Structures are given as structure tokens and as C-alpha cells.
Amino acid sequence: MTTFAPAVLSDAELVAKPMPRRPLRNMGWDASLLTLGGVKWDVKCSDSEAAALVHRAMELGVNTFDTAHIYGNGESERKLGMALEGERHRIWLNTKVIDRTYDGAKRMFETSLQRLRTDYVDLLFVHSLDTEDQRAQIMQAESVLKAVEEYRRAGNVRYIGVSGHWVKDVMLRILGEHKFDAVLFPVGLFNLAYNYSFIETVLPYARSRDMAVFGMKVYAAGRIKRARSIAPYLRYSIQQDIDTAIIGMDSIAQLEETVRILKSDPTPVSEAEVQALLPEAIAITQEWDEHEFSWVQGYAKP
């Protein structure tokens, strides 16, 4: 089995070496390959620690940030808004609404704008759609989709996306019934271990509709800390046809470790490496600690 060792870069080299970027389809933005996710630091970091993490990410070349109304019971948006004060014009900002109704989604989004200290977001995701009932709810006339389209026309939202964690068939149907600009779904090797990957079906369909593709669950919602190395899992995800990988961080140290891998010209993961990693991927996702989201709970146990 081949191995990959990230280059040993000094702090100055880590900052100076360019962050890999990929275009977000037709949105006019070259996104950093790493999007800083809005989880982990939202509940584990103080205000000052969160600001330091966000600022370090920007220093290292991260220009795309993701959060959601529900993350950390609102702390993610609040802390991100605080950290980005005066920097909003330099970055791309996503957030998400999970209420399926017209009025509820409007209330959520208005609160999100206040927390984020901005009057617009670049991309608003209709969040976590994983059942037929949820699909039916958003396709009604007076639903979240009506609200977000109104915000788009008003200039408070530039682009609209959809996210899902568990049910790829539902996601495929949603993408065929409404014209979204972007989609977010799991792209980690952990999904492959559970034999439930979106990569073979949802990903090519999204590309056929000219959508931007955001990947998540690269680090198994925090369980990566149990792995021997984060490098092969990160390499697997970024070799997929995604535009950027959304990853939440526990600390500046984890951020720097991730960036070091991305800036070291990582090689693709071989099939032999993948097969060797599957037992570990399954083993470390059998239990969950506080603040870790078990997105594999709906999958059959291998």
C-alpha cells in the first residue's frame, strides 16, 4: 500500500503557499478547497478562540465559510458574525435554514442575518432534507422555497442550495423538481464503508444540472480523531468531483494540519488504500461523543 506524508512546512511557508481553489460552477467565486465549517469550534471555543480560528483560516487562504441557524443553538452564526466583522467583503458565506414553512423560514433567516451581522449571504441552503415528507413539505406553495426565492429577489440571498445526510433517492428527486444552484451531501470515505455513497448517483446528476457541489462528513463529524491519520480520508474526499469540502475544526492545530495536507500536493488515494481503511472507518463510527452528530445512524450496519 502506498503512503502519503504531508510536506513539513514552516509557519511562513504554510501561510505563503497558495491554498488550492476550485470554481463554484457559474457563481463567479473560486472557493478555497477547504471551507471552514461552522461546527466543533461553535461550542468548544470561547468568543476569542473562535475569532482566532476564523482569522487563522483566512490567513492560510480559506475564503469560504459555512454555518447554519441551528449550529450550536445559534452560537456558530453569532461567533462567525463577530469574527468576520469588517471582513465580510473578502469571503463567501453560507448559512442554512431548517424550517420547512414559509413563515418559519423567514423568522429563522432574519435571525441569521442579525447574528451574522450582514444584510446578505452568498448561499442559503434549505437544510437536511432526508425524507419523502420533508420533500413534499418544501414543494408546497407556501413553503421555505417561496421564502428563500423572495430573499433572492430582494438581494439578501445570492444563490440557493439544498443539503441532505441520509437518503440519496430523496435528494435526487428534489434536485429534479426544483432548480437549485448548489447541493451539499456527504463525500467521506466513511460513507463508502457503510455502502451508502452519494458519489455514484447524486454527484453526477448535480453536475448534469450545472450545480456547485459542496462535500461534508469528510472527518466523520469528529470521529476522525480516532483514526491513525486524517490524511487518507481528506485525500479521498478531495479527489472526488466536488468544488470544496466543508470541515468543522476543533482547534487551530487541526486547521493547520488540514491545510498542510491540502498544500502538499496530495496524491489520490489508491484502491488498495481505500480497502485497507474501510475497517477503521467502520470501527471509529460505532459510537459518538458529545457534540458529534451521528449522520450514519440511518445506514445499515456493515
C-alpha positions, 0 to 999 in steps of 0.5 A, a space after each residue: 500500500 502506498 503512503 502519503 506524508 504531508 510536506 513539513 512546512 514552516 509557519 511562513 511557508 504554510 501561510 505563503 503557499 497558495 491554498 488550492 481553489 476550485 470554481 463554484 460552477 457559474 457563481 463567479 467565486 473560486 472557493 478555497 478547497 477547504 471551507 471552514 465549517 461552522 461546527 466543533 469550534 461553535 461550542 468548544 471555543 470561547 468568543 476569542 478562540 473562535 475569532 482566532 480560528 476564523 482569522 487563522 483560516 483566512 490567513 492560510 487562504 480559506 475564503 469560504 465559510 459555512 454555518 447554519 441557524 441551528 449550529 450550536 443553538 445559534 452560537 456558530 452564526 453569532 461567533 462567525 458574525 463577530 469574527 468576520 466583522 469588517 471582513 465580510 467583503 473578502 469571503 463567501 458565506 453560507 448559512 442554512 435554514 431548517 424550517 420547512 414553512 414559509 413563515 418559519 423560514 423567514 423568522 429563522 433567516 432574519 435571525 441569521 442575518 442579525 447574528 451574522 451581522 450582514 444584510 446578505 449571504 452568498 448561499 442559503 441552503 434549505 437544510 437536511 432534507 432526508 425524507 419523502 415528507 420533508 420533500 413534499 413539505 418544501 414543494 408546497 406553495 407556501 413553503 421555505 422555497 417561496 421564502 428563500 426565492 423572495 430573499 433572492 429577489 430582494 438581494 439578501 440571498 445570492 444563490 440557493 442550495 439544498 443539503 441532505 445526510 441520509 437518503 440519496 433517492 430523496 435528494 435526487 428527486 428534489 434536485 429534479 423538481 426544483 432548480 437549485 444552484 448548489 447541493 451539499 451531501 456527504 463525500 467521506 470515505 466513511 460513507 463508502 464503508 457503510 455502502 451508502 455513497 452519494 458519489 455514484 448517483 447524486 454527484 453526477 446528476 448535480 453536475 448534469 444540472 450545472 450545480 456547485 457541489 459542496 462535500 461534508 462528513 469528510 472527518 466523520 463529524 469528529 470521529 476522525 480523531 480516532 483514526 491513525 491519520 486524517 490524511 487518507 480520508 481528506 485525500 479521498 474526499 478531495 479527489 472526488 468531483 466536488 468544488 470544496 469540502 466543508 470541515 468543522 475544526 476543533 482547534 487551530 492545530 487541526 486547521 493547520 494540519 488540514 491545510 498542510 495536507 491540502 498544500 502538499 500536493 496530495 496524491 489520490 488515494 489508491 484502491 488498495 488504500 481505500 480497502 485497507 481503511 474501510 475497517 477503521 472507518 467502520 470501527 471509529 463510527 460505532 459510537 459518538 461523543 458529545 457534540 458529534 452528530 451521528 449522520 450514519 445512524 440511518 445506514 445499515 450496519 456493515 
